Amino acid sequence: MDSNTSASSPEATSSSTGSVVIAWLFVGIPLLWGVSQTFIKALALFK
């Protein structure tokens, strides 16, 4: 194994971290919206 792999370099880590954050936001925001809409519609069933 080479000690200079891109996974251990700080530049790759910060870039990778940014990509992960963007990916989670891309998935998380619509997911939260969908869960909230489902919750709101489910509350209407119990009124």
C-alpha positions as CSV (number, residue, x, y, z in Angstrom):
1,M,0.0,0.0,0.0
2,D,1.3,3.5,-0.8
3,S,1.3,5.9,2.1
4,N,0.2,8.8,-0.2
5,T,-3.3,7.5,-1.1
6,S,-5.9,10.1,-1.9
7,A,-8.2,8.8,0.9
8,S,-5.8,9.9,3.5
9,S,-4.9,13.3,2.2
10,P,-6.7,16.3,3.8
11,E,-7.7,17.8,0.4
12,A,-9.4,14.6,-0.6
13,T,-11.1,14.3,2.8
14,S,-12.5,17.8,2.7
15,S,-13.7,17.3,-0.9
16,S,-15.2,14.0,0.0
17,T,-16.9,15.5,3.1
18,G,-18.4,18.2,1.0
19,S,-19.7,15.7,-1.5
20,V,-21.3,13.6,1.2
21,V,-22.9,16.7,2.7
22,I,-24.4,17.7,-0.6
23,A,-25.6,14.2,-1.3
24,W,-27.3,14.0,2.1
25,L,-29.0,17.3,1.5
26,F,-30.0,16.2,-2.0
27,V,-31.7,13.2,-0.5
28,G,-32.6,14.5,3.0
29,I,-34.6,17.6,2.1
30,P,-37.1,15.8,-0.1
31,L,-37.3,12.9,2.4
32,L,-38.1,15.3,5.2
33,W,-40.7,17.0,3.1
34,G,-42.3,13.7,2.2
35,V,-42.4,12.5,5.8
36,S,-43.9,15.8,7.0
37,Q,-46.6,15.7,4.3
38,T,-47.4,12.1,5.3
39,F,-47.6,13.1,8.9
40,I,-49.9,16.0,8.1
41,K,-52.2,13.8,6.0
42,A,-52.2,11.1,8.7
43,L,-53.3,13.6,11.3
44,A,-56.3,14.5,9.2
45,L,-57.5,10.9,9.4
46,F,-57.7,11.1,13.2
47,K,-59.7,14.4,13.4
